[in-house]
Amino acid sequence: MKILALILSLSFLVFIHELGHYFFARLFKTRVEQFYLFFNPYFSILRAKRYDGKWHFSWFSKKAPEAFGEHPEHTEWGIGWLPFGGYCSIAGMIDENNVSADSLKSEPEEWEYRSKKAWQRLLIVLGGVLMNFIGAILIFSAILFTWGKETLPIRNVTQGFDYADVAIKNGFRNGDLILSVDNKDVYLLGDALEQILLDNPKQVKVKRGDTIVDISLPEDFAKQVLASGTKSLVTIRFPFVIDNFAIGSLAQKAGMRTGDSIVALNGVSTPSFSDFIKAMEGRSNEEISITYFRDGSSMETRLKLDNSGKIGAACKNPLLIYKTEKEEYNLLESIPEGIKQGTETLASYVKQFKLVFTKEGASQLGGFGAIGSMFPSQWDWAIFWNMTAFLSIILAFMNILPIPALDGGHVMFTLWEIITGKKPGDKFLERAQMIGMALLLALLIFANGNDLYRWLNSKF
């Protein structure tokens, strides 16, 4: 399910990205030779071109039919077999599809990219980035209109939070409730984490039991978190309220019911779900006693664990235990809120990007495996579209970086031409394109290598 979600999300994002290039190219009467979803080395699943007033198709072909070549003024649309990426091949442009300056030795034709004015070429290369950012805003707006926005205020998390070892090492304690960061009150956990990890705060104020505690953070706290490799720095603590049972559940056979709240194991208090899970470690085949509350009354049951060491009960979603706040949006309200969410997501990602240039940040770079792991194992349309909008923001930002072979590289050279009046030579652009592609390939190998290393580490 994660793989399916990843492919579907990236396919959609690549399609709208390339559609942005296509739109501006056609707007300025520039030929688009090919528009492909997925890459097609050796053969294509589908090739299609409209000419003579009707569509013509070619399935599972190694090359386009000869008739397609007789109508170069029309775009060949296709679907490749390699399900990541895609491309929009624009006539007269040195890019990943055409890196040879020798093929552009002839005089520029009026329908070629290289014959267009600099500002027109700038819009053509910016089209993909613009479409991804606008697409993210529209997705966020649609999510708000369809599902609204449900949040869990920090103040409602009565049991506080659990912290990773790296946070505990720096003064946090399980159960601490974050109140402020550098004397700025925080409302949502996500906002608190962003400030803690990205703003280099000096102090975090927490509520610990009935007292208020100030925690001083070191300047390298964010680097420590990255170096630790933890996936969850802070998680919500919540009581173990039974939501449902597995088939053959030992807890159910022992008389427990949905809605029961487990509070102790063998007489030792386990106020939260995480406390109970920790107390259950290494208890396979043991006989245990469980204390729980039902309708305000304390009850106790005993059961014999099997080899799995599990009682066969699932915990209720904490969002159904704690009081959340939900905002509904009509169509007119969802659009400005979608713009706000899109710009805030972009600003947050730009702040995070600085960590990539640290040793600790580089070690946490991930490829397709890391991206795919962010999708849930069960299909959820709200989560899918939220992730897609987030990835669209990332794709827009990464593509605008001034690296040859990315849109940002073309933007950089075009702006140079506009400012200086001097257009870079085709040979220079060809070499820059090849260097940029080599850098991107190296980054791709490094990021996916990190995924492989982490996977092997978890297995052995």
PyMOL commands that set and color helices and strands:
alter all, ss='L'
color gray80, all
select helices_A, chain A and resi 2-27+66-69+101-104+113-115+118-147+154-156+165-169+189-198+221-228+250-253+273-279+318-321+331-357+359-363+368-373+381-399+407-420+426-459
alter helices_A, ss='H'
color red, helices_A
select strands_A, chain A and resi 32-39+44-51+54-61+76-79+82-90+149-151+161-163+177-181+184-185+203-208+211-216+234-236+240-245+261-265+268-269+287-294+297-304+313-315+325-327
alter strands_A, ss='S'
color yellow, strands_A
deselect
rebuild
show_as cartoon
